[in-house]
């Protein structure tokens, strides 16, 4: 092999390595960091994902609504009190403590619109958020979302309930 050939090959290899190094530095290129918004979009916070967008860890086929049991309602009540009542209030009237401190007031669950809304709508609101309400997908597991929905349905039903709806052997507990 002629000496200049060796030099040329070494030079080419060096250039290739430099080129690879440059490509490798993907952290250093124009991009948006998590939670960073394009300039001018700051007023659109929190970002509502475009329709049909699912989080990476979100199951593609969400679980169907489970049968309503006492255990499900109790779980739903507990999760609701933790995650939803700070804004929606313990009874879902929309007057939670955060609202009393100035956060926008959510609609009451007793509005005609929400009483007539399908249960899936409540599940979807928990999953994706709604307007200024952010998503609870990261905090409330899919099974617990249905538990919360069942409890909200029970709250709504309780608005029209009378003493006659209470089993006779439990009416004394109301006094
Ligand atoms: C930080 C306050 C806050 C928390 C916590 C919160 N929400 Fe909301 N929610 C709101 C506000 C405000 C709205 C109204 C949003 C709007 O119209 O822009 C709303 C709206 C809704 C709606 C009505 C959507 C419609 O069709 O009008 C439902 C249903 C709902 N929330 C369910 C829940 C559930 C279930 C939880 C608990 C997992 C929860 N929210 C937690 C603030 C909150």
Boltz pocket constraint, residues with backbone or C-beta under 6 A from the ligand:
constraints:
  - pocket:
      binder: B
      contacts: [[A, 79], [A, 80], [A, 83], [A, 84], [A, 85], [A, 86], [A, 87], [A, 88], [A, 98], [A, 103], [A, 104], [A, 105], [A, 106], [A, 107], [A, 121], [A, 122], [A, 125], [A, 126], [A, 130], [A, 131], [A, 132], [A, 133], [A, 136], [A, 140], [A, 148]]
      max_distance: 6.0
